[in-house]
Amino acid sequence: MQMTDLPFIQNAEAYLRLCYSELKKEHLLDSRLQNVRSEINKTGTYDLLDFELDYGTKVAWRNSNKCIGRLFWRNMEVFDRRSINNIDSIFDSLLEHIDFATNDGNIKSTITIFNNRQKIHVWNPQLLSFAGYKNDDGTIIGDPKQVEFTEKCVQLGWIPKMGQFDILPLVIQIEDKKPHWREIPKDIIKLVPIHHPEIESFSELNLKWYSTPIISNMILEVGGLKFEASPFNGWYMGTEIGARNLADESRYDMLPKVAKLLELDVKDKNSLWKDRALVELNRAVLYSFKKAGVKIVDHHSASKQFMEFTRKEAKEGRDLTADWAWIVPPISGSTMEVFHTEMDNTVKTPNYFYREEPWSL
């Protein structure tokens, strides 16, 4: 998605009008707009008030075309850390985010927002992720998606452990200074071992996944202001793990191994071995997360929640925007109402936008 090309001051005014209207603060708007215009004319920028930033993070979630879980957009917990400007405090805030959001498995939607007047780079694509190690023969141990970031961590001094599920360290950089890394304490990481409700031998695959998907490679844009360090999370939909992270050929590629456990004929495409293995892998993920007491949603429930979100948006008089290719779950799509729903992929702001990898800047 591309950021809005509206002039900065127009973007600021458009958001403030929306914010004050939806929060029933119209009587304060004219004075606020006058102050913002004056601040921008003098300094070239302005600062959001606390409640303006808080609401902006929520509206950005509401406008996130690729997210199926927007029904709960009002429930984001917001940690405003704009006053922080040193590396240790940033690390501490990120660890606090992981611990708070994980909440012993009862995941809380959370965002932490750092100073936008200072270039703070969180190198991690997600605060929690598994290392990927590329061997000399081209084979990969761990998560292929994280090979490049893992190599950067090693170059910075992190010692590779060469396991399939090694949690990578946090890496932070301020301005163009040297990046710093820090291990994430194990006691705030909740890993879920993946078992199957019926197939005991499934446990021999030794699969696991982390509880909390905290996205940290997106820029929060509110009122023309860009917060490059603003990690946020919801909770997993099961297919994100079972149909993508563990199943994609470019990721952990577990379907052939699951099919072998099920004694399926992988040479016969008509046996639908991939489909059957995919369903059982997803069953295992949902079963394991629930057994571990970690919040997760199945794709059928998520689809129903999204349709409820669309109805609520219509009731509020807002046009729904969504990316069909992301909203429709990666398995059993046609069994859900979202599959049969036309979607407008127009990008609104506030919103979250992908950024370039910090080490390439």
C-alpha positions as CSV (number, residue, x, y, z in Angstrom):
1,M,0.0,0.0,0.0
2,Q,1.1,3.5,-0.7
3,M,0.9,6.4,1.7
4,T,-1.5,9.2,1.0
5,D,-0.1,11.9,-1.4
6,L,-2.2,14.6,0.2
7,P,-0.2,17.7,1.2
8,F,1.0,17.4,4.8
9,I,-1.2,20.1,6.3
10,Q,-4.3,18.8,4.4
11,N,-3.6,15.3,5.8
12,A,-3.3,16.7,9.3
13,E,-6.6,18.6,9.0
14,A,-8.5,15.7,7.5
15,Y,-7.5,13.4,10.3
16,L,-8.3,16.0,13.0
17,R,-11.7,16.6,11.5
18,L,-12.5,12.9,11.5
19,C,-11.1,12.4,15.0
20,Y,-13.0,15.3,16.6
21,S,-16.2,14.4,14.8
22,E,-16.2,10.7,15.8
23,L,-15.2,11.5,19.4
24,K,-17.9,14.2,19.6
25,K,-15.4,17.0,20.3
26,E,-16.4,19.3,17.4
27,H,-16.6,22.3,19.7
28,L,-12.9,22.1,20.2
29,L,-12.0,21.6,16.5
30,D,-11.6,25.2,15.3
31,S,-9.2,26.1,18.0
32,R,-7.2,22.9,17.5
33,L,-6.9,23.4,13.8
34,Q,-5.7,27.0,14.3
35,N,-3.0,25.8,16.7
36,V,-1.9,23.0,14.4
37,R,-1.7,25.3,11.3
38,S,0.4,27.8,13.3
39,E,2.7,25.0,14.6
40,I,3.2,23.6,11.0
41,N,3.9,27.1,9.6
42,K,6.5,27.8,12.3
43,T,8.2,24.4,12.5
44,G,7.1,22.3,9.5
45,T,5.4,19.8,11.7
46,Y,3.2,19.3,14.8
47,D,2.5,16.9,17.6
48,L,-0.6,14.9,18.2
49,L,-2.3,15.2,21.5
50,D,-2.5,12.0,23.6
51,F,-6.1,11.2,22.7
52,E,-5.6,12.1,19.0
53,L,-2.7,9.6,18.8
54,D,-4.7,7.0,20.8
55,Y,-7.7,7.2,18.5
56,G,-5.5,7.4,15.4
57,T,-3.9,4.0,16.1
58,K,-7.4,2.5,16.4
59,V,-8.6,4.1,13.2
60,A,-5.5,2.9,11.4
61,W,-6.5,-0.6,12.4
62,R,-10.0,0.0,11.2
63,N,-8.6,1.1,7.9
64,S,-6.2,-1.9,7.5
65,N,-7.4,-3.5,4.3
66,K,-5.5,-6.7,4.8
67,C,-6.7,-7.5,8.4
68,I,-9.7,-9.8,8.9
69,G,-9.8,-9.1,12.7
70,R,-11.0,-5.4,12.6
71,L,-14.2,-6.0,14.5
72,F,-12.2,-5.3,17.6
73,W,-10.5,-2.1,16.4
74,R,-11.7,-0.1,19.4
75,N,-9.9,-2.4,21.9
76,M,-6.3,-1.6,21.1
77,E,-4.2,-1.0,24.2
78,V,-1.9,2.0,23.4
79,F,1.5,2.6,25.0
80,D,2.6,6.1,24.2
81,R,6.4,6.1,24.4
82,R,7.1,9.3,22.4
83,S,9.1,10.8,25.3
84,I,11.7,7.9,25.2
85,N,14.9,8.7,23.4
86,N,17.6,6.3,24.7
87,I,18.4,2.7,23.6
88,D,17.9,1.0,27.0
89,S,14.4,2.5,27.5
90,I,13.4,1.4,24.0
91,F,14.5,-2.1,24.7
92,D,12.7,-2.1,28.0
93,S,9.5,-0.8,26.3
94,L,9.6,-3.6,23.7
95,L,10.0,-6.2,26.4
96,E,7.1,-4.7,28.3
97,H,5.0,-4.9,25.1
98,I,5.8,-8.6,24.6
99,D,5.0,-9.4,28.2
100,F,1.8,-7.3,28.4
101,A,0.4,-8.3,25.0
102,T,1.1,-12.0,25.7
103,N,-0.7,-11.8,29.0
104,D,0.0,-15.4,29.8
105,G,-1.8,-16.5,26.7
106,N,-4.9,-14.2,26.9
107,I,-3.5,-12.0,24.1
108,K,-4.2,-8.3,24.2
109,S,-4.2,-6.2,21.1
110,T,-1.4,-3.7,21.8
111,I,0.7,-1.0,20.2
112,T,3.8,0.8,21.4
113,I,4.5,4.2,19.7
114,F,8.0,5.8,19.8
115,N,9.2,9.3,19.0
116,N,8.6,10.2,15.4
117,R,11.0,13.2,15.5
118,Q,13.9,10.8,16.0
119,K,14.8,8.0,13.6
120,I,14.2,4.9,15.7
121,H,14.5,1.7,13.7
122,V,13.3,-1.7,15.0
123,W,15.1,-4.1,12.7
124,N,12.9,-7.1,13.6
125,P,10.0,-7.7,11.1
126,Q,8.2,-9.1,14.2
127,L,9.3,-8.7,17.7
128,L,9.1,-12.5,18.0
129,S,10.4,-14.6,15.2
130,F,12.4,-17.7,14.5
131,A,15.9,-17.7,13.1
132,G,16.7,-19.1,9.6
133,Y,20.2,-20.5,8.9
134,K,21.4,-21.1,5.4
135,N,23.8,-24.0,5.0
136,D,26.6,-24.2,2.5
137,D,24.6,-26.6,0.4
138,G,21.7,-24.2,0.2
139,T,19.5,-26.0,2.7
140,I,17.9,-24.0,5.5
141,I,17.5,-24.7,9.2
142,G,14.6,-22.8,10.8
143,D,12.5,-20.2,9.1
144,P,13.6,-19.4,5.5
145,K,11.8,-16.0,5.7
146,Q,14.2,-14.8,8.4
147,V,17.5,-15.9,6.8
148,E,18.6,-12.3,5.8
149,F,17.7,-10.8,9.2
150,T,19.4,-13.8,11.0
151,E,22.5,-13.1,9.1
152,K,22.4,-9.4,10.1
153,C,22.0,-10.5,13.8
154,V,25.1,-12.8,13.5
155,Q,27.1,-9.9,11.9
156,L,26.2,-7.8,14.9
157,G,27.5,-10.5,17.3
158,W,24.6,-12.7,18.0
159,I,25.6,-16.3,18.3
160,P,23.6,-18.7,16.1
161,K,22.1,-21.7,17.9
162,M,21.3,-23.7,14.7
163,G,17.9,-24.9,15.9
164,Q,14.6,-25.1,14.0
165,F,12.9,-22.7,16.4
166,D,15.4,-20.2,17.9
167,I,13.9,-16.9,18.9
168,L,15.9,-14.0,17.4
169,P,17.1,-11.1,19.5
170,L,15.7,-7.6,19.3
171,V,17.7,-5.2,17.2
172,I,17.4,-1.4,17.6
173,Q,19.1,1.5,15.9
174,I,18.8,5.2,16.6
175,E,19.5,7.5,13.7
176,D,22.6,6.3,11.9
177,K,24.3,5.0,15.0
178,K,25.5,1.5,15.5
179,P,22.6,-1.0,15.9
180,H,22.3,-2.8,19.3
181,W,20.8,-6.2,20.0
182,R,19.4,-7.8,23.1
183,E,18.1,-11.3,23.8
184,I,14.5,-11.6,24.8
185,P,14.1,-13.2,28.2
186,K,12.6,-16.7,27.9
187,D,10.2,-16.1,30.8
188,I,8.2,-13.5,28.7
189,I,8.1,-15.7,25.6
190,K,5.2,-18.2,25.3
191,L,5.9,-21.0,22.9
192,V,3.2,-23.5,22.0
193,P,4.3,-27.1,21.2
194,I,2.1,-28.4,18.3
195,H,0.3,-31.7,19.0
196,H,-2.6,-33.4,17.2
197,P,-5.8,-34.3,19.0
198,E,-5.7,-37.8,17.6
199,I,-2.4,-38.6,15.9
200,E,0.1,-39.2,18.7
201,S,3.0,-39.5,16.3
202,F,2.4,-35.9,15.2
203,S,4.4,-34.8,18.3
204,E,7.5,-36.4,16.7
205,L,7.6,-33.5,14.3
206,N,8.7,-31.3,17.2
207,L,6.8,-28.3,15.9
208,K,6.1,-25.2,17.9
209,W,5.1,-21.6,17.4
210,Y,5.2,-18.4,19.4
211,S,1.9,-17.0,20.9
212,T,2.0,-13.4,20.0
213,P,2.4,-11.9,16.4
214,I,3.8,-8.5,17.1
215,I,4.4,-6.7,13.7
216,S,7.3,-4.3,13.8
217,N,8.0,-3.6,10.1
218,M,5.2,-1.2,9.4
219,I,4.9,2.6,9.8
220,L,1.9,4.1,11.6
221,E,0.7,7.1,9.7
222,V,-1.8,9.4,11.5
223,G,-2.6,12.9,10.3
224,G,0.5,13.0,8.0
225,L,2.8,12.1,10.8
226,K,4.8,8.9,10.3
227,F,5.8,6.7,13.3
228,E,8.4,4.4,12.0
229,A,8.8,2.5,15.3
230,S,5.3,1.4,16.3
231,P,5.1,-2.3,16.8
232,F,1.5,-3.7,17.2
233,N,-0.3,-7.0,17.6
234,G,-3.5,-8.8,17.6
235,W,-3.8,-12.6,18.0
236,Y,-3.3,-15.3,15.5
237,M,-5.9,-16.8,13.2
238,G,-5.0,-20.4,13.0
239,T,-4.4,-20.5,9.3
240,E,-1.6,-17.9,9.6
241,I,0.4,-20.6,11.3
242,G,-1.1,-23.9,10.0
243,A,-1.6,-22.9,6.4
244,R,1.2,-20.5,5.8
245,N,4.1,-20.4,8.3
246,L,4.4,-24.1,8.8
247,A,2.9,-25.2,5.4
248,D,4.3,-22.9,2.7
249,E,7.1,-24.5,0.6
250,S,9.1,-21.2,1.1
251,R,8.7,-21.5,4.9
252,Y,8.8,-24.6,7.1
253,D,7.3,-26.8,4.3
254,M,5.7,-29.4,6.7
255,L,3.0,-30.8,4.4
256,P,5.1,-33.7,3.0
257,K,6.0,-34.8,6.6
258,V,2.4,-34.5,7.8
259,A,1.3,-36.5,4.8
260,K,3.8,-39.2,5.6
261,L,2.4,-39.5,9.1
262,L,-1.1,-39.8,7.6
263,E,0.2,-42.5,5.2
264,L,-1.0,-40.5,2.2
265,D,0.1,-41.1,-1.4
266,V,2.2,-38.0,-2.2
267,K,2.8,-39.1,-5.7
268,D,-0.9,-39.0,-6.6
269,K,-2.3,-35.5,-6.9
270,N,-5.8,-36.9,-7.1
271,S,-5.4,-38.2,-3.5
272,L,-5.5,-34.5,-2.5
273,W,-2.7,-35.3,0.0
274,K,-1.8,-31.6,0.4
275,D,-5.4,-30.6,1.2
276,R,-5.8,-33.5,3.7
277,A,-2.4,-32.8,5.3
278,L,-3.2,-29.1,5.5
279,V,-6.5,-29.6,7.3
280,E,-4.8,-31.9,9.9
281,L,-2.0,-29.4,10.4
282,N,-4.5,-26.7,11.0
283,R,-6.4,-28.9,13.4
284,A,-3.2,-29.5,15.3
285,V,-2.5,-25.7,15.6
286,L,-5.9,-24.8,16.9
287,Y,-6.0,-27.8,19.3
288,S,-2.5,-27.0,20.6
289,F,-3.1,-23.3,21.2
290,K,-6.4,-23.9,23.0
291,K,-4.7,-26.7,25.1
292,A,-2.0,-24.3,26.0
293,G,-4.5,-21.6,27.0
294,V,-3.4,-19.2,24.2
295,K,-6.0,-17.1,22.4
296,I,-6.4,-18.0,18.8
297,V,-9.3,-17.8,16.3
298,D,-10.3,-20.3,13.6
299,H,-10.8,-19.0,10.1
300,H,-14.6,-19.6,10.1
301,S,-15.1,-17.6,13.2
302,A,-12.8,-14.9,11.9
303,S,-14.8,-14.7,8.7
304,K,-18.0,-14.2,10.6
305,Q,-16.4,-11.5,12.8
306,F,-15.3,-9.7,9.6
307,M,-18.8,-9.8,8.2
308,E,-20.1,-8.4,11.5
309,F,-17.5,-5.6,11.2
310,T,-18.7,-4.8,7.7
311,R,-22.3,-4.5,8.9
312,K,-21.3,-2.2,11.8
313,E,-19.3,0.0,9.4
314,A,-22.3,0.3,7.1
315,K,-24.5,1.2,10.1
316,E,-22.0,4.0,10.9
317,G,-22.1,5.3,7.4
318,R,-18.5,4.3,6.6
319,D,-17.5,2.7,3.3
320,L,-15.7,-0.5,3.9
321,T,-12.3,-1.0,2.3
322,A,-10.6,-4.4,2.2
323,D,-8.1,-6.5,0.2
324,W,-10.0,-9.6,-0.9
325,A,-6.9,-11.7,-1.4
326,W,-5.9,-11.1,2.2
327,I,-9.3,-11.3,3.8
328,V,-10.3,-14.7,2.4
329,P,-8.5,-17.3,4.5
330,P,-6.0,-19.6,2.7
331,I,-8.1,-22.8,3.2
332,S,-11.8,-23.5,2.7
333,G,-12.3,-19.9,1.4
334,S,-15.5,-20.7,-0.6
335,T,-17.3,-22.0,2.5
336,M,-17.2,-18.5,4.0
337,E,-19.3,-15.4,3.3
338,V,-16.1,-13.3,2.8
339,F,-15.3,-15.3,-0.3
340,H,-18.5,-14.2,-2.0
341,T,-18.2,-10.5,-0.9
342,E,-16.9,-7.8,-3.3
343,M,-14.3,-5.6,-1.7
344,D,-13.0,-2.1,-2.5
345,N,-9.2,-2.0,-1.9
346,T,-8.9,1.8,-1.7
347,V,-6.4,2.8,0.9
348,K,-7.5,5.2,3.6
349,T,-5.5,7.0,6.3
350,P,-4.7,6.7,9.2
351,N,-3.2,3.3,8.3
352,Y,-0.2,1.1,8.7
353,F,2.3,0.9,5.8
354,Y,5.2,-1.5,5.1
355,R,8.7,0.1,5.4
356,E,12.0,-0.8,3.8
357,E,14.3,-3.0,5.8
358,P,16.3,-0.7,8.1
359,W,19.7,-2.3,7.2
360,S,19.1,-1.4,3.5
361,L,18.6,2.3,4.2
